[in-house]
Structure formats: C-alpha cells, structure tokens
Amino acid sequence: MVDPNYNSHNLTGAGTIQNGHGKDYVKSVYGQIIIPLLGEKWSWPGARALEVDISERYDDYSTFGSAAKPKFAIRYKPFDDLTFRASYAESFRAPSLPELFTGNLGAFVFVSDPVTASTVEVQTLGTGNPKLKPETGYSYYVGGVWTPGAVDPEHSWWGWANGFSAYVDWVEISRRNVIAQPSAQLVVDSEATNPTQVIRGPSGTIISVLTPFENLGAVRVDAIDFGASYVTKEFGWGKLELEADATYLYHVSEQDLPDGQVFNVTDSLGGSIYTGPDFKLVTSAFYSKTVFGCDTFRTGLTLNYIDSEHDLLDPRAFGLTLQQFVAATGLPNTHVIGSWTTFDWQISYEIGKFQEIAPETPQPGYDKEGKRIVGEKAISPKPEACNEGWRRWLCGSKLTFGIHNLFDTRPPLADATIQGFDTSNTTPFQRYFYVEIEKKF
C-alpha cells in the first residue's frame, strides 16, 4: 500500500514521507461436527432435542505465525416451543496490512504536558508496526427463544399466540492485545513507559509525538440482548408485522495499556478502545397485503433509538469520582450527550410469479373436488394467481422507495469531540432518499 499523504501530495504534515509496503499470505482450515443426542423419535416431554456442536479453525499467517481456535456450542429443547442455547468460543484477529505497514501519517493536535504543566500543539506521526501481535478474543453466550404454538398451532393451547416469538441472550466478550493507534495524550501521559515516543526540544517542550499502531490493552463487554416479534395471519385487510430488538451493555471496562489500570467506561465516550451508550433499540411496524392474487404491497416505519451517554470528560474513564476529577482538573461537571431518535419509512411493491393453469386445475364446470357446478362459475373458473403475459418478464421484481431519518433529526452534540458528534454511534448524514430495484430469476 502507498502512504495516503504521499498520494494526496500532503508533504508538510508527515515529516519524512515513506511509502508503506508489505504482503501477507494466509492458509486456513475449518472443521465442524454436529452431534444430535436427542430428537425426533428419541425424545419426550422435557427433552425434545439435545445437540452438541464442536468446531475448530486453523489459520497460518506469513506475518506472525499460526493460530487454532475452537468453539463449543449446545442446543437444548425441553419443549417444542422453547429452545436454550449456550456456547464458548475463542477467536483472533490478525493485524491488517495498513496496521502493519502504513507509512508516516502526520497531524497536529493539542496535548496537556504534565512535565511543563502547559497545553501545547504538537505534531503526531502515526505509522504501521510490523511487530504487532494478533488480537485474541473469548466469548461466552447463553440464550433462549420462545415461539408459542409454532409447531402445531391448530392443536396447541398456545395457538392464540401463533406468530409471536421472544428471545433473550446474555453475552460476555473479552478482547486482549487490542490493536489500536493510541492518542497523543495517552502517549504523553505514559512517557515514562515509552520515552522514545515523545520528542522534546532543548527547552523541554514537546515537539512531536509518535503514535504507531500498538497492542494496547484489553476490553471486556457484558451485555444483554432481548426482543420480540409478532406476525399476524393474512386477513382480508392484510397482515401486520411488529418487531423490537434491544441491546443493554450493563458493564464495559478497558485497559488502555498492558498491565495498566482498568477503567470503567460504561455508557461513556471516555474510553480509548470502546465508546458508546449503554442502550440501543430498534423497533418496526409494517403492513402488507396480497393484491391481484400474487403481488405484495408493503409499507412501514422503523424507529431507531440511541440512549444518552457521558462525553469524553467522564471521570470514570480516569478512575476518579466526579469530585476528585473536578478537583484534579479544574474542569466543570461532565456533559451528557443527549439521546438520538430517528424514524425510517419504506414502501415497496413486489410482482409475484405468474401461475399457469396446471393439469390439476379443475376443468370448466367442476370444482377442485370434482363436483359439477352451475351458474357463472361454470363458464370459466379463474386461476388462483395472476398469469398475464407481461408477468413472464416482470415476475420476481420488487420496487422499494424509502426515506432514512424521516424528520431530518441531527445527531446530539458532543462538544468534547473534534467532529462534534459521537462518530462511532451516530452519523452526520441526516435525511436521505433511496430507491431499490430487485429482480429474482
């Protein structure tokens, strides 16, 4: 790859311009075995199904070596409408080519110098790091799904709830040796650990800060996902589809440096590795109806909700109480970045497949059971679906029109960030229109 500064002719911000270059080769092998212990004939109430899943993935990278990571999963159904799942998995992420071989990338930022007790503007030089190690991850998962009356709605006393489904999942994910580019302030604050990354002039003032990609610390996320959906039957007036999905991150902690302090960054932008609010919700309501026997008209609204969060001055990210943070920095109370609610609207029309009159179609004057009929129906029975000639060319086509962020709602202000908003969870793109044309052959 080539240094982006070099490509854009930015020859002043990066100091010594160097073209990054490198290559990597990967060989992978994956295996999986699923062992059904109970199910179908070998089942009874309380033990309808039991299944064990064991898998392994092996990768060999020319840049750092090989790694083998397993996954173990189990699925248990005490009843036909209730399923429990659990898994343990290990993973890794190899350093990307930009993280390994990027050339110098310069910028200018302000940092607080603890040595001179002043705030100065310094040049930062970010580069790749060929000595990076891969990230490793460990995840634990437990969840359940309830679909009342789904197996036999006609004979189950849960039949009244047919079409309803609910789930809840718990997950814990830990990442170690996280690959990231440290901020200039983080490098300055840890100058005693990496003195060669802070370049000072004869007077002791910081001139530049080196911020290459590094294996920083670790991050751990504990979360609960839950949601439900309900789809009605097809009535004469149409059908409704309701769905809601939510995520609650009740604990997020990170370690910015190896063997460094562990910070609680839950519901905050104060983290260097992970940032974000603790609650997100997506819910939708769609109406659809079959028209002309085989076409489908569908429209609906989607609500997207992102909860409020603390900004970069959250004292928890520094391991301090609010009172300690104010006393140490002289800064005012932390700000709260407001919640963000947007609506999306979509409408679509799908042309269904035409159906030719098959040999099983009753002959004129007879019904499906072979009984003779009289009156107008006896003249020419209508096919069950459309079969016009033009549908031979347009069948399977779907036209969709939508509006994202229907009310043009701006993302909440985050004045402690350079961009003015939370770049990892919100976007400056507000309302926009889109058209999709889909054709299935």
LINGIMO-V167857 format. One line per field, one symbol per residue. burial: b if it has 9 or more other ideal C-beta (glycine too) atoms within 8 Angstrom, else e. A space follows every 10 residues. Layout:
burial->???
This chain:
burial->bbbebbeeeb eebbbebeeb ebebebeeee eeeeeeebbe eebeeebbbb bbbbbbbbbb bebeeebebb bbbbbbbbee bbbbbbbbbb bbebbebbbb bbbbbbeeee bebeeeeeeb ebbbbbbbbe ebebbbbbbe bbbbbbebbb eebeebebbe ebebbbbbbb bbbbbbbbbb ebebebbbeb beeeeebbee eeeebbebbb bbbbbbbbbb bbbbbbbbbb ebeeeeebbb bbbbbbbbbe bbbbbbbeeb eebbbbbbbb bbbbbbbbbb bbbbbbbbbb eebbbbbbbb bbbbbbbebb bbbbbbbeeb ebebbbeeee eeebbebebb bbbbbbbbbb bbebbeeeee eeeeebeeee eebeeeebee eebebbbeee beeebbbbbb bbbbbbeebe bbebeebeee bbeeebeeee beeeebeeee e
